[in-house]
Amino acid sequence: MIKTELPYWLQVFSALAVPAIAILGLGIAFAQWRTAQQKTVMELFEKRWRIWDGLRKAIVPILKSGMVSDEDWKAFLRARDGDSFLFGKEVTSYLDAIHKELLNHQAAESMSQISELDRAQQVGAKTKAFRKIAAFFEEFPPLIEPYMRMHQQSPSPLNLRLWPRK
């Protein structure tokens, strides 16, 4: 047997120190991973919120004035920039349909100013487009609701789990 000069308790402590430090390192790594994951979820939410807020700000003036100006149309296009990357196909398709209605409304307004022919038809087209645009605030929020939910819950110090609940 090799004789050491260290007391027995110090030998045991030094033998247990390495696994304890490794476990502490794993705990710190997990906490950093969890923080990065939550930051990513929050950033995605913020990007989606900017699109929602921009769309809302673009549609409200149209509903107030009853007309689609070039500025309103451009604001709508700027607001929906990147929607196909942040939302699913159903949201993008809906925004395409609203975009089409904005163009239809604008075209009907232009035609009614140029020509008196088929005025009833132009007014009908304008009204139909306006109704679809006005339905935006009823139809769009349910479409984006699943994307706007932040599925990650903040872990409390008492409830830190290795695996998120389903």
N, C-alpha and C positions, 0 to 999 in steps of 0.2 A: 504494500500500500504506500502511495505517495503521500508524503507529509506536506501539508500546506500550512502557511502561516496565517491564513485568513480564518476568522471564526466561522463556525458552521452556519450560523444564521446569515452571515454576509454572503456565503457561497450560494445559499438557497435564494436569497434576494437577487443576486446578480444573475442567477439562472432564470428566474422568473421575470426579470426586467425586460429582456428582449421580446418575449411574447406579449407582454403588457404594452410595450411601445408599439409593436406591430398592430395590436388591436386598436390602440388609440389612433394610429395612423389611418386604419381602415374607417374608423368612425368619422374622422375629419374628412376623408375622401368622400364618404357617403354624404355628409352634410354639404360639401361643396357641389357634388353632383345634383343633389336635391335643389339647392339654391339656383343653380344654372338652369335646371328644368323649369322651375317656377318663373324665372326671369324670361325664358323663352315663351312660356304660355302668356305672360303679361304683355310682352312685346307684340305677340300675335294679336291679342285682344285689342291693343291700342291701334294697330294698323287697321283692323276691321272696324273699330269705332270711328276712325278718321273717315273711312269710306261712308259709313252710315251717316255721320254728321254732315259730310259734304253733300251727300245726296239729299238729305233733309233740307239743307240750306239752299239747294238748287231748286227743289220742288216747291217750297213754300211761296216764293215770289210769283211763280206761275199760277198757283191756286189763288193768290190774292188778286192778281191783275186779270186773270182769265186769258192771258196771252203768253206766248212763248217767244221771248226776245232772243236775239243772237247771243247775248250775254248769259241768259238763263241756260240755253242749250250748251254753250261752252262750259259753263259751271258744272252742268250735269256730266259732261264728258270728262272734265278734270277730276270730278269727285269719284267717278267709277274707275279711274285709272288703276289697274292692278287687281280688279275684282276677280278675274279668272284665276289668279294665283292664290287668293285668300279665301274664296268661297267655292262651292261646288257648282256643277253645271246648271242646276235648277235656278240658282241665284243669277248666274250670268245670263241664262235664257230670259229670265224675267226682266232683267235690266235692258237686254236687247229689245224686248217687246215695248218697254217704256220709252226707250230711245226712238223706236219706230213711231210710237204715238206722238212724241214730241215733234218729230218731223212732219207727221200727218197734220197735226194741229197747226203748225207753222205754215205748211203748204196751203191748207184750207183758208187760213187768214190772208195769206198773200193773194190767193185766187179771188177771194171775195172783194179785195180792194181793187183788183185789176178789172174784173168783169162782173157784170150783173147777171150774166147767164147762169142758169142753174144755181141761183143763190140758195134756194132751199136745200139742195144737195150739199152745197159747201157748208152751210150751217149745220146740217145733219152730221157731216163728217167731222166738223170741228167739235160738236157736242159729244160725239162718240169718243173721239180721242181724249177730250177733256175729262170725261167720266173715268176712262181707264187710268189717266194720269192721277186723278183725284183719289182713286182707290189705292194708290201707292202706300199710304199710311195704314191701311187696313191689311193689305196683302203682303207687303215686304217684311215687316217685323217677324211674322211667324216663319218666313223663309230663312231669315238669318239667325233666329233664336238658337238653333243647335250649334251654330258656329260661334256665337257670342258667349255661350256658357263657358265659364272657366272650370273645367272638370277637376283641376288640381285643387285640393283643399290645403289651407295653411296648416302645417303640423304644429300642434301645441307641444310644449315641452313635456307634458304628461302623456301625450298620445302619439309619440314618434314610433312609427311602424316601418319595418323594412319594406313591406309591400303595400301599395295603396289598396283600399277597399274597392270592391266591385259594386 
